[in-house]
Amino acid sequence: MKRRTILKASAGLAALPGLGMLVGCGPKGETVAGFEEGMYLAGNFGPVEAEVTETALEVEGALPRELVGRFVRNGPNPIGEVGSKHHWFLGDGMLHGIRIADGKADWYRNRWVRGRGVLEKLGESAPPSAPSSSPNTHVIGHAGRTWAIVESGGPPVSMSYELETVGEVAGWDAYTAHPKIDPDTGHLHALCYNWAEWRDHIKYLERTPDGHTVKSMEIPLAGMTMIHDMALTERYVVIMDLPVTVSFLALGTGYRFPFRWDPEHEPRIGLLPRDGGPGDIVWSPVSPQAAFHPMNAYEQPDGQVVIDVCRYDRMFEADVNGPFGDSLPRLDRWTVNPQTRTVSETIVYDRPVEFPRCHPALNSKPYRWGYSVAAEGPAFPGILKHDMQSGSVERMNFGPGRHGGEPLFVPREGGSAEDDGYLMTFVYDQGSDRSEFVVLDARDMGRPPLAIVRLPTRVPYGFHGSWIPDAEVGPA
């Protein structure tokens, strides 16, 4: 039986009087080719206006029967009218999830993370347990619960199996968008910051798989850097202290997003020994650049540390409403020598790519295969498979007018090869103005998708998600 429920917001993109001028005037006064004013509120960057539940989903192909769980992604979805100073990173959080089992797609749901501000915009009452914020960047399964998370924006918010908001995780302040799991121990590592309250330090946290904090450490910094992500190796926590910092001038001119390119901030990479303290960090200078996402990091036999990362020449200089207007990211390799405190920088792939991933069991270890999405101006037209040993690249294009998101690698049950698994993502089709959940065979990028699940709405371009098997976080 088909069942669809829809809850519409009181106002959305259609209510905007105009996109206005969204490009700031940085020192260089220039933007990359393909960037347009209003880009982050137009097309599939723009928000959807309704929450939808669909239980009759069309599947083309065959979903692998071994996959039992949910693919859930978080992203910004502002409610109501926003002005010309709106930043893409600041929209209200919305989860998009699909549940699959026994080769079937049971449901699709999209739900706002109901912080107090979202409840007010939706005209709903706010219970005392309502979260203070609406995390919009990532969603993970941890300690038997589903967490919506964001950096520097409040505690994690616990969500139900069906993606309804439960409440803030007790005992937390600011968290991160990108905790990293040690594949050997299952421990969750995080670098956290709170730009509004912690002006001179960040915090390193380590938690056990059942949710106990075993390490909490303050790390002094000279200024408040936007540390969006981190990396792990066998012995180190990798800290990226790069020149995107809090700008009180930006806040003073009415922008809610406080970060700007800071040419006066010394860029450096820090290696924090996992069994050490702040005084043990090995800091090494690196060229001026910005970076959100490492693909992976590991240690070589000679003790040098390799970090593969999507790097930008600069960011939030002329384009103050999103990441893509000043430069586009390429895949680079930093090789850090802890003895000489130097960093060797090489280009791995010189075409624009973002949202890198690798096999989760090889996070912090030497690896061969990595995956990314092409980031060509305002478009995301294909998935790339990178051979990090030979340098070769395979590319799978989504097709005309079709654009994807972060490619998540899920190992095949019983598989032995590093690339024996599935790639999952949401793909937006401009022709139908709807999205699809797509499952690919990571071993054969030239093969048609194993399965396509057509969704009742579109999934806007957004940020990060997880495959959360029922064996880790199941129905209540």
Protein Blocks (a to p, Z undefined) as FASTA:
>chain_A
ZZddddddfbdfklpgbebjabdcdfkopacehiaghklmgcjlbccfbdcddfbdcdeh
jddfklgcdddddddddehjddfkbcfklgccdddddddeehiafbdcddddddfklmmm
nopacdfklcfbdcfkbccdeehiacdddehibccddddfkopafbdcehiacddfbdcd
dfklopacdddddfklmmmbccdddddfkopafbdcddddfbdcddfbccddfkbccddd
dfbdcdfklmmnopablcdcdfkbccddddddfkbcfklpccddddddddfbdfbdcddf
kopacddddddfbghkllmnbjklmpccddddddddfklopacdddfblcdcehiaddfk
lgoiacfbdcddddehjbcfbccdddfknopacdddebehiacddddddddehiabfklc
cdddddddfklopacdddddfklmmbccfbdcddfbdcdddfbdcdddfklmccZZ
